[in-house]
């Protein structure tokens, strides 16, 4: 289950980067006049947060693998 969370975390982060770059590239030079940047930026930020959470959950080691634990 940790591996699935880890993989989905990286997928979410990759999609977040693409969406955020699309939002930045659609930003008009005269300032924000249309909502198109927010169509890309808001889901991009949400996916970045979700991906970070999934990576944290997927890469966490079980307590028995931590250094200093006496599991033997």
C-alpha positions, -999 to +999 in steps of 0.1 A: +000+000+000+029+023+007+043+018-028+009+027-043+008+059-023+044+067-033+037+062-070+005+081-069+023+109-050+048+113-078+021+112-105+002+139-086+033+160-083+041+157-120+006+167-130+008+196-105+039+209-122+023+207-156-008+225-144+011+252-126+034+258-157+002+260-179-012+286-154+019+306-155+021+305-193-015+317-197-010+347-173-016+378-194+012+404-195-011+433-185-023+416-153-051+392-145-081+399-167-094+364-174-099+334-151-079+309-173-048+310-151-068+301-121-084+271-140-049+256-141-033+270-109-060+260-083-060+223-093-022+224-096-018+236-061-044+210-048-025+182-066+008+194-052-005+193-017-021+158-023+011+145-039+032+158-010+009+141+015+010+108-005+047+109-007+050+115+030+027+085+037+043+063+011+079+069+021+074+066+059+092+036+073+075+013+097+086+017+134+105-016+134+129-003+106+138+029+124+174+031+137+178+024+174+147+001+176+153-032+194+131-055+174+154-085+179 
